[in-house]
Amino acid sequence: MSSQVYAPSSAPVMANKKLSGHDLLKLGFPAGRTISLAISLMQKHYGHLTPTAQLDVLKQALAAPDTFVKDTVMGELIAALAKPHAPTGEVNLHEQPKPYAVFGENLIEADAKEQMDLAMRLPVTVSGALMPDTHKGHGLPIGGVLATSGVVIPYAVGMDIACRMHFTLYEVPASVLEQKKPQLKQVLLDQTRFGVNTGFEKPQDHAVFDRPEFNQIKILQQLQMRAAYQLGSSGTGNHFVEYGKVTLTSEANAFNLPAGEYVGILSHSGARSLGKNIAAHYTQIAMDTCRLPVEAKYLAWLDLKSQAGQEYWQAMQIANDYARACHEQIHERLSAWFGEKPVACVDSPHNFAWREQYQGQEVIVHRKGAAQATAGTYNVIPGSMTQPGYLVRGLGNTAALDSSSHGAGRALSAKKAAQVLYQTEMNGLVKAFGVELIGSSLQESPLAYKNMHYVMDSQLQQVEILGTFTPRIVRMDR
């Protein structure tokens, strides 16, 4: 850390307010990377100071840059300020969106396509695609895939960073699910936790917390204790943990099992509060430093060469490892009852960004509610409680940016489902399909989701179907 001494000055008082890009613009900083860099430096090295005191430091650096050039912290910022900058103002969008592939066009509503059109007008956009489960979200639609050049868009990854499907297959006959239903239901009640502020009274430890990023990135330091408490738990909304029947119809299957019906465990959740707070923190920095027209504000990006961009990328990887650890612990607890090791394990995030190659250049591929389906990649695409999910293998479809859907996708928003559907109708439907349901809400009624068969028919050029997964005992929040 720097040994430079800074004297108080007349910067404006900021009671209970975080340093923002707007504050730095008023101070005289040019819009762009220097604002992102300044905020990152203040958070990392001067987080012990109040926002007003941080502004004092930055004001003095602007007023007398020569005295800070050799400073171990501020020198980087002074060097960045000395470079030519583009004029301040909003980033201009292209007049027309770049063309992009749409899979299952008749399944996707106009408002979701309008969101994708907007994303395809960004000057950093290289390519894009919509999956057949697409529906409206914030920024990028859920089911949207966006490739950009040199930048990452936090809201195109999503607030629930590293939300994923995690599946284990056991060489245990599916008949056990009916024969031992009361015991398995109790296992779900005892060994899973759901909800915003929930966790285990005595959570297990995990090596993910030994990662140096928890000491190097301030936001991770602040979130570590809560993340440890929530390790191995699941979120709310459409997150679930379930036992189901896996059907393999071919003797020559990918799992080297005889054709038949087996037990599988499938879970859906993300990086809990850790992911949500990382997303909120860096989205705000992106919005403060990347000034887009108001209709595109949720598509603000971070340059991956900036400190904030690098920090977000590292934090996103940590969130991914943490989310995977949560699922691994859930499955370990649930499988202990069988006394069997899994035949196969499939883990696939669908709110994430990857560095990939596209037409000879490196791009950042954001998949928000879409799964990676590169050639040979395994995944499980769930339907709803009354529709089967599918075990699949990716085919590497370039037009789809090597992607597939992450589920059936909503036909009704959560709000709309609560308004127009009936609980008695949902209860009767679930019972008729032989599903034992623990928790859930009307928002997650099977009637709120698209027809899974249509969704799969729309992406047979993206994935090869290996088998099906039919829910039998399902737990959700509430």
N, C-alpha and C positions, 0 to 999 in steps of 0.2 A: 504494500500500500504506500501511497505517496506520503512524504514527510512535509509537504508544503503546508504553510499555515495560512488560513483564510480569515480575513476580517469581516465582521458583519457589515451589510450594506443596506440600502433602502429598497430591497425587493419587496413586492407586495406580500402581505400576510395571507397565508393559505391555511385556514383552520380546518383540521380533519379532512384534508383533501390530498390525493396523490398527485404527484407531478404528471402533467399531461403535455401532449404535443402542442395544444393550444397555448399553454403557459409559455412554452419556449418560443413559439411564433411571436407572441407579444413582446418577448424579451429581445427579439431581433434575430433569432435563428432562421436560416433559410429552410423552407420545406424540403423534406427528403431524408436521406440516410443520416445526416448529422443529428436530426432530432431523435431518431431511433437509437443512435449510438450514445447520445447524451443521456437519455433516460436509462439505458442499460448500465452505463458507467455509474450513474447516481445510485441505482438500485444495488449494484454489486459492491461498490466501494464506499458509498456514503449513505447506506440504508439506515445507519444509526442517527442520521441528521433528520430534522423535520423537513418537509417539502420547501418551506420558506428558506431554510438554511441551504438546502441544495440549490435553490435558485440563486442565492447569494454567490455560491461557488461559480455557477455558470455565468452569472453576470460579470463577475470579475475576470473570468477567462475571456469573455467577449471584449471587455474593455482594454485588457492588457495581454494579448495573446503571446507576446514575446517572452513574458516572464513565466509562461507555462509550457513552453515548447519542450523542455527537457524533463518535465514532470512525468513520473512513471505511470500515472493514471491519465492525466489530462492531455498529455502529449499526443495521444492518438486522436483525440477530439480536435485539437488545434490543427493537426495535419489535415484532417478531413475538412475543416472549415476553410483551409487555404486553397482547396481545390475548387475549380469552377463549378457553379451550380446552375441547374435549370431554373427558369423563372418560377416564382411561387404561383400557386393556384391549383385548381383541380386537374387531375389526370384526365385526359380526353379519351373517351371510348370511341371505338370504330363505329362508323355509321351503320354498317350491316354486320350481323354475326357471321363468323366463319361457319361453313357447313359442318354438320356432325351427324353421326349415325344414330338412328333411333330403332330400338328393338321392341316390338310389341306396341307399335304406334297407337293402335286402337284401344290400348289399355291405359294410356297416359292422358291426363287431363291437360287442357290448354294452359292453365296457370303454371304448371310445372315446366312446360315447354318454354313459356315466356321467361321463366327464371333461367333456364339453360341458354336461351338466346342472349340474355344479358351477359352471362358469363363468357359466352363466345365472342363478345365485343371487347373484352379486355385486351389491352395492347400486349399483355404478357402471355395470352392464350396461344397454344400451339394446335391443340386438337381436343375433341371431346366426344362423348357418347352418352346416351340414355338407356338404362336397363328397363326391362318390361315391368318391374315393380315400382317404377318411379312415381313419386307424388311430391307435392309442394313442401318445401322446407323453408329455411332461412338462408339467404345467399344462394349456394348451390342446392338444387332440389335433391331430395333423398332418392338415391338411385342414379345420381349423376356422377360421371367420370370426367375429370378435367386435367389435361396435360398443360403445364406451364413451363416457361423458360426462366430458370434462375431464381424463382421466387416460390414461396409457400404461402397458401391462403388458409389461415387458421379455421375460418368458418366453412371452407370447402372440405376440411377434414371433419369438422363437426365438434359440438360441445362435448359429446361423449367419446372422447378419444379412445381409440383401440377397442371399441365395442366389437364383439366377435362372436362367432359360433365355435364351440369347443365340443368335440364328439369323441366318445370312446365306445368301442365295440367289444363284446365279450362272447366267448364260445359257451354261452349259457342259453338253453332253449327259452324262447319267448313265452312258453307256457308258464314259466315261473312268475311272470308279471300278474297273471290272474290268480295263480295258486297262493302266492305270498303277498297279495295286494295290501292287507292290513299292515304287515311288517314293513313293506317298502314305503308305504305312506308315512309310517312313523319315522323311518329313517330320514325322509325328506323334511319332516317337521323338526327333527332333532339336529340335523347336520347342515341345514341351510339357514341363512339370514337374508332378509330383504328389507329395502327401504332406504330413505335418504340418509338418516343419521344412525343407522344400525351397524353393528359389527359383532364380533365374538367377545365374550367376557375375558377369555384367555386366548387371544389369537396366536396362531403358530408364527414362528419367525420364517424369514426367507432371505436368500442371498441377494435379492434385488436391492435390499436396503444397504448393502455394503458398497453399492456403486458410488464412485467418487462424485458423480453429478449432484448427489444430495448435499454435498458440502460446497460445491462450486457454484450452484445456481440458487439464488436467494429464494425464489418462489418454491423450489423443491424443499429447501430447508424448512420453510414455513408449513408445508403440507405433510411432512414426513410422519409426524406423530399420528395424525388422523388417518393417514393411509395405512399405517401399521395396525391401527385398531380395526379398520374395515377389511383387512386382508382376508380373502376367502369368502366374502359376502357378495350379494347381488344387489342390483339397483331396483328401481321401481318401473312403472309403465309397462312396456312390453317385454321386460326381461323375465326370464324363466329358467327353471331347472326341471328336467323331466326324464322319466324312464319311458322307453318306447320299444316298439317291435321293429327290428331291422329285417327286411325281406331281401334275400339274395336269390334271384331266379335262375342264375346261370352257374353251372359247375365250374366254369372257367372264370371265376371272379377275382377281383383285385386283392381279396383278403385271404385267399387260399383256404376257404372254408367250403364244405359241401353246401349245395343249394339248400336253403331252408330259412327258418325264422329264428332270430337271435335277440338277445337283450342289448340295447344300446342306451347310453346316457347322453343327453344333449343339453347344453346350457348356453344362455345368451345374456351377456352383460358386458360392461366396459371397465374403465379405470376408476370408477366411482368418483368420489370428491376430488381425488388427485387429478384426473383428466379434466373434469369440469372447470376447476380453478386454473389449471394451466391454459385451457382454451380461453377463458374469460380474460385472463391477464394479458396474453399476447394478442388477442383480438383487439383489445383496447389500444395497445401500442401500434398495431397495424392501422387502425382507424385514425389514430393521431398523426401518423407519419405518412400515410398514403391517402391523399385527399381525393376521394372518388365522388362523383355525383351522388346525391342522397339515395337514389333508387338502387345504387350499386354498393352502398357503404359496407354491407356484410361481405363483400368480395375483396376488401382491402388486404394487401399482401405484405409480406416481409421479405426483403432481399436476403438471400441466403449468404451473402457476403457480409451482411451487417451483423453486429453482435447480437441484436435481438433475434434475428433470423436463425443464427447458429444456436442460440440458447433454446429457442422454441423447438428446433429440430432435435436437439439432444433431449429435451424434456419430453417430447413426443415419443422418443424411443424408450425412455424410462417408463412412461405411461403404458406403452405396449407390453413391456416385460412384466410390469406390475399386474396388468389385466390378465395376462397369460398365467401368472402365478396364482391369481384368485381362482381361476377356473381349474387349474391343476389340483389345488387343495380341495375344491368342491368335489371333483371326481374321485379323488383319493378317499374322501370320507364316505361317499356313496358306494364305492366299489368294495370297500372293506367288508361289507356284509356278504358279498359273493365269495370272498376268499380266492378270487381269480385275478390274474393279470390280464390287462386288455390285449386283444388281438391286434387292434389298430387304434391310433389316436389321430384325430384331425383337428387342427387349430387354424382358424382363418379370420383375421380382423377385417372389418368392413367400414371403419371410420379411420382412415389412415392415409398417409402419403408415402410414396416410394420413389426412389431414383431409378429410372428405367430408360431404355433406349427406344427412340421412336424415329424412324426414317433417318437413321444415322446421327442423331443428336441426343444428348442427355436431356431428359425432361423430368419434371416432378409430376407424377401421376397421383392426383387426389381421387380417392374413391370414398364417397360419402353415401353410406348405405348401399355399397356395391362391393363385390368380392373380387379378389384377384383370381384370374382363371388362365394363367399362363399354361402352356402345354405341359401336361403331367401333374398339375397342381390338384390336390384333393380338397374337397369341401363338402359341407352339408348345407343345403338350402331348405330351410323349414317352410312348411305351408302355414296352416293355422291349427288350432286344436282339433278340428274335424277334417283336415285335409293332410295327406301325407307330405312329408318332406322328402328330399331326394339326395342320395349320396352321388356325387358327381366327380368327374375328372376334367380339368380344363383342356381346351383344344387350342388355345392361343390365337384367338380371332383378332387380327390387327385392327379391323374396323371398330371393334368393341374395346379397343385399347386393352386387350387381354383381360377382359372383365366379364362378370356375370351378375345376376341379381343376388341380393342377400336374403331374400325371402319372398313372400307373396306380395307384399306391399299393401298399403292401406287403400281401400275403396272409399272409406269414410274417415275423416279426421277424428282424433280422439274426442274433440268437443262435439262434433256432429253425431258421433256414435252414442254419446251419453244423452243427446237430445232426442233421438228418433228411435232408438232400440229399447227393448224391454228385457229386464233381468229374468223374468220367468221364461221368456223365449230362449234366452241364452242358456239357462240352466237345463231346459228340456232338450236343446240341441246337443249340448255336450254329453248329457246322459245317454241320449239315443246313439251316440257314436262310441259309447263304452269308455269314456274318459273320466277318470277320477281327478277332480280339480280341487286344489287347495289354494284359496285366495283368488286373485284376479279381480277385475272390475268390468263393468259394462263396456268400457272403452276398448277392451281387448276381446270383445265378442267375435267369434268366427265370422259373423255377418259383416264385420267392419273391414274384412280383408278381401283382396281380389281372388279370383278363381285360380288356384295354383296350377291347374292343368293348362290353362291358357298361358300362364306365365312361363311354364316350362316349354310349351310348344313354340314359344317365341324366341327361345335361346338355344335351340338344339345345334346351332352352328358355333356356339360358344362353349358348351359343355357336353360331355358324354355321361349318360345316366348309368350308374353302377348298381343301384338298389334303392329301396325306399325306407323311410323312417316314419312310423305311425305312433303318435303320442298315446300313452296309456295312463300314466300317473304324472300329473303336472302340478308344479307349485309356482305361484307368482306372488307379488306383493299384495297386501290387504287380503 
